[in-house]
């Protein structure tokens, strides 16, 4: 029996075509060859089976989709080399959509499958098997159209991947229409701005724009309508809880399939912490620059002052080296204490710690010859340098001429708080007989004049007692 609309099918068509007019009757009289030609010319893959499922016809598009030409009358259900379900599991030919249509005598819709060609290539397709019946209602075969959905599946995969990228992005990715109404809102947007997708979608984008920047949105929309892209625009946006964020914003026109601009896509990156880090970095660089300049000035001052009291280059080199070494120990003290500080604002050193640090080269064990007692006072980093130089001069002079120049000599350092001042008494004992010396304008006098009075806002005095030299140093508490 011929089921390609020849024989009884052609006769039925002719009978039904009576009221349709001469053109339709002429088409019907052309018979099987005419309709075969039509099917051959179609770009869609089409094939026909008999009632048992044997393939009796297929067009060129079907042969191309299958990748081979199955023998007519022997291949059954479907001409593809192998069949698979969309998830990749094998699909037996006798369970294919065409087999179901013939067995259940009904059209099958809404299914997808994958055809594997002999060369291993796989083609996803949607089948449309439809049973054919004769005038008596008996099943005579079926016709099937296979729609290649490779491009559609590729587009779907691309869409799925893009959606996954959007959802997993750390940046807020938002789309809006040309009226500024939010149309999509990803997870990062929820996290950054505090609004859920349900709260944001359908509302104007101005819900995240602070009141004083509301005029930005009309300007952005104007540029988008003109097809312009906005790159890395630094601005401020507002969270649901009212907190302001520093945002780097990129806005691009969004086009439909015809290339018409229908909205905008926005990528917003929260750069608040980055901005704070940059500000902190700038602050640290400025502080470093300030400190380096101070170090150069300090070194220059030490050299100039030491040169006035030095009688030979060797003496100058030794004096400068010792004074810089004392400053280095004091700096190490402040650095170590700062790094160990547990709370912000904790002072980098104390007066007792500084005295012990400067005294360490002159005794075998701490407190052996230089004993510190009384009130301990916290020091700022800026005051440590001046005090370290002063204490170094006290200890150096004691080692050369005073109590530390003899094996049994010692120094008592007593600290006390006196209203707005802090007093330090350096009392030597056990040294050689004391003789009052005129310092002239040596290092000690210059240091007292510049450091004590100028930098520390205090005063210094000396008493040459029979038991040893006593130095009284008074420093303004505000300078510490």
N, C-alpha and C positions, 0 to 999 in steps of 0.2 A: 504494500500500500504506500502510495506517495503522500507524504504529510507536509510537503512544502507548498501547500495551498494549490495543488493540482488535483485532478480527479474530483472526488466528492466535495472537497473543500472549495475548489474553484466553482463547482456547480452551485454550492450553497451561497457563495459570494455573488454569483450572477443572479440567483433568485432574490437575494436580499437587495441587490442593487437596482431593482426595477424602478423604484420611486426616486433613486438618487440622480438619475439623469444619464445622458449619453456618455459623458466623460468617464464616469465611474464604471459603466458597463464595458467601455472599451478597455479600461485597465484590467478588469476581471477577465476579458477574453484573451488577454495576452498569456495567461496561464503560468505554469511553473517556472519557465525560463526567465520571465520578466521579474518575478519576485526573488528568484535566486540572484539575479543581477543586482537587485536593490540591496540584498543582504551582503553581497560581496563588496559593494561600494561603501558600505557603512564603516566608519572608523572604529566603532565599538566591536569588541570580540563577541561573536554570536555563533552558537552551534545548536544542532538539533539531534535528538535521540528518538529511537522508537520506544514502544511501550515497555520493552525490557531494559532500556537504558543504553542500548548500543548506539554509538555515535554514527549518524547517517549523513551528516553535513556539518561543515564548519567553514567560516570565511577566513580571509587572509589575516584579519586583525586577531582572530583567535589563535591561528598558527604562530603569529609573532609573539603573542602573550605567552603561549606554552613553550615556545622555543623549539618546537619540532612539529612534524605532521603525523599524527596517529592514524593507523589504518582504519578506514571506514568499515563499520560493521563488526569490528572485533574489539575496539576500545570501548570501555563502558563507563558511564556516569560523567566522566570528565576527562578531557584530553591532556591534562597536565601530567608531567612526569611523576611528581610527588605533591601531596597536599599537606598543609599544616594549618592548625588553628592559629589565631592571632598571637597567642602566647608562645608559639613555637612547638607545641606538642603535635605529633603526627595525627593526621586526619585521614582515616581509611576512605577510599573512594566510595565504598558502599554506604558510608555515613555522610557523604557530601550533601550540600543543599539540593543538588539535582536529584540524588537518590531519594532524599526525603520527599521532594515534590512529586516524584513518580509513585513512590510507595503510598503516600498519604493523599495523592490526587488533589493537591492544593498548591497554590503559588507560595513560595517561600521568600520572605523579605526580612531585612534587618540583620542579616548575617554577614560576617567577614571571614575571609580565609586567605591563605598564602599559597601560591603556586611556585614550586621549585622547577626550574628548567634543567635540562640535562647538563648544562655547563655549571650548575650550582647556584646561579643567580636566583634570587627569590623576588616574587612580585606580589604585593598585597592587592587584593581585589575584593569587590562587592558583587556577589552573584544575584541574578534576578530570574530564577527558574520558574517557568510557568507551564503547567500541563496543557496538552492539546486533546480535544475530544472530537469525535465525528458527529454526524447528524443524529445518531441514536444515543449519543452520550457516552459512548465507549471510549476509553483512554486509547489514544493512538500514538502518543509520544509526548515530547516536551521540548520547548525552546528555552534557551538560557542566554542571557547577556551578562558578560563579565566586564565590570568597570574597573580599570586599572587605577588604583588610588595611591600609587607610589608618591606622586607629588604632594597629594593631600596629607599622606602620612608623614612625609618629610617636613611639610609645613607645620603639622601638628607637633612633631618632635621638637622642631625649632621653637615653637610657641611654648611647649612644656619646659624646655630648657631655659628659655628666657624668663618664664614665670618662676622657675626654681631659683634662677640667679637673682631675680628681683626680690623674692621672699627671703633669700639667705643673705642679701647684701647688708652690710653694716651702715650703709647710707640710706636715708629716707628717700624713697622713690615714689613720686606722686604724679598722677595725671589730673588734668582739669579741662573743662571745656572753655570756649571762648568768652564765656560769661564769668569765668573764675570759679565755677562750681566743681568741687572735688569729685572725680569719677573713680579713681583707684587710690589705695593707701596701703603700703606694705608694712611688714612687721617692724622694720626699723623705724618707720614713721610713728608707729604706735609707741615704741620705746623712747624715741627722742622727744616727741611732742606731747605724749601722755594721753592722746585721744585714741580710742579703739577705731577700727575700720568702720564699724556701725555708726559711731558718733561722728566720724569725719565725712564719709561719703554722702554726697547730697547737700553738704553745707559749703558756703563760700570759703575760699582759701584764706580769706582775711581773718579767720578765727585764730590763726597762728601769727598774725602780723600785729605788732604793738600799735597802740593808738597813734603814736607820733610818727609812725612810718606807713600809715594807711595809704598815702598817696603813691607809694611805690607800685602797688598792684596795677592801677590803670596804665602806668608807664610801661610796665612789663607786658601787659596784654596788647598794647599798641605795637610794640616791637614784634611780638609773636605774630600778630595778624599780618605784619609786613614781611614775615618769613625770616626774621632775624633771630639769631641764637645769642644767648647771654651766657658768657663763660666766667666761672669762678667769681661771681659777684659777692663781695663781702658785705654782710648785712646782719641784722639782729631779728630774731624771731622769738615768739613767746610760747612757753609750754602751757598746758591746761591749768597747772597749778600757779601760773603767773610768773614763773622764773624766766628770765631773759637768757637767750643763748646766742653766742656768736656763731654765725652760719656762713658757710661757703656754698653759694647757690649757682647751679647751672640749669638753664631753662632752654628747651628746644621746641620748635614747632612740631605738632603731631598731625600727620596727614592720613587721610583715608586711602582706600585702594585706588581712587581716581587722582590722587595727588593733591587733593584739596585740604587746606589747613582747617582742622576741626577742633584743635585744642592745643595743649602744651604738656610736655613731660618735664618734671622738675626733679633734680637730684640735689638733696640738701645734706651737707656734711656738718656735723656738730664739731666746730673747731674751738670750743670754749676752753677746754683743757690745753689745747695746743697754743691758744693765744696767751693763756696764763703762763705756760712754760716759756714762751718767747719773751714775755714781759719779765719773768724771773731771770731769764738768761741775760737780757739787756741790763737788768739791775746788777747782776753779778759781774758782767763785763765792766760796767761803770765803776763798781766797787773795786774790781781788780786793777783797773787803770788808776784809780785814785790811790790805792795802796802801793802800787809800783812806783808812782811818782813820789809818794812819801818815803819809800825805801831809798830811792836815789837821793832825795833831799837829805835823809838821815845819814846815809853813807858819806855824802859830801860834807855834812856838818861835822861828823866824827873825824874825818881827815883834817879839815880846817882847824878844828879845836885842838886836836892832838899835835898838829904841826907847831902850834905856838909854844908848847911845853917840851917838845923833843929837841935834844941837842945834836942828834945825828940821825941819818936815814935809818939805821938799824933800830934806834929807839922809836922812831915814828912808825916803822913797820910793825914792831912788836906791840906798841900801844894800840894801833888800829886793829891789829889781829885779835888782841885780847878783848877789846870792847865789842867788836863784831861778834866774837864767840859768845860773849855774855848775852848779846841781843838774840843770837841764834837759840841759845838755851831757853831764854824767856819766850821766844816765839813758839818753840816746840811745846812748851808748857801750855800756852794758850790753845794751840791746835789740838793737842791731845785731849784737853779738857772739853773743848767744844765738841769734838767727835763723840765723847762719852756722855754728853749732856742728854738727859732724858726728857727734858721739857723745854719748849721754846722760851727764850728770854733768860735762860740760866746763864750766869756770868762765866766767862771763859777761864778765870783764875781768881785766886785770893791772895791777899797780902802775905800771909804766912807761907803759902806755896811758892810765891815768887822769891822771898828771902831765902828759903831753903835751896831753891834752884840756883840762885846766884852764888850761894855759899858752898855749894857742893864741891867745887875744885879745891877748897881750902881745908877739907877735913876728910878723914878716912871713913867715918860713918856719920849719918845725919845727926845733928844736935851735939856732936862731940865737943866742938869748940865754939860754934855759933848757935846760941840757944834763943828760940823764939817763943814769946809768951804774950798774953793779953788778948784783946779783942781781934778777931779775924774779920777782914773786910773784903767784900767782893770787888773785883776790879774789872773795868771794861778793857777791851782789847787796845783801845787808843791810849789808855793811861799806862799800860804795862811797859811800853818802850821807854818812856821818860823815867819811870821808877827803876827799871832794870839798869839803865845807865847810871843813875845815882847810886844804887846799891853796889853796883860793880866798882864804882870809884871808892866807896867806903871800904869795901873788902880789899881792893888792890892797895890802897894806902896803908891799911892795917897790916897787910902782908909785907909791905916794904919797910914801914917805919914803926908800926904800932904793935898791938897785942898779938897778931898772927905771925909776927916775925920771930917770936920765941916759942919754944916747945910748950910752955905751960900757959901761954896767954889764951884768953877767951873773950868772946863778945856776947853781951846780953842785948837782945833786940826786944823791946817792949812796945806793943801796939795798944793804942787806946782811942776811944771815940770821945770827942769833945765838942758837942753841939754840932755845928755845921762843918766841923773839921775833923780830920783823922790825924792823930799824932803818932810819930814813930821816934823812939829814942834808941840810939845806937851807942852803947856804953862799953868801952874797952877796959880790960883789966889784965894784970899779969904781964904786961909788956915792958919794954925798956923805959927808962926815965923819960918823962914827957917834956918836950921843949916846944914852946909856941913857935910856929913857923909862919912866915909871911908868904902867902900864896901868890901875891902879885895878881896878875891876870891869867893865871894858869887854867888848866882844864876845869878843875873843881869850881873855881869862881865863875867862870863862864857858864858852866853847866847849871850852877845854882841860880845865876841870873836869868838864863834863858828857860830852863826847864821848870825849876821850882816856882819862880814868880810868874813867868809867862804862861807855861802850859798847864801847871798844876794849881795855880792860883794860891800858893802858900808861902811859907817862909822857912829859912834854915839858919841855925846858929850852932857855934862850936864852943865847947868849954874844955880847956887843957888842965884837967885836974891831976893831982899827983898820981892817982891810981890808974889814970889813963884818959884818953880823949873821949868826950861825950858829944854826940851830934844829936841835935833835936830838929826833927823835920815835921812841919805842919802842912797838911794838904787839904784843900777844899773838897768836901765830900761830893759836891756836884760834879767835880772834874773826874771823879773815879767811877 
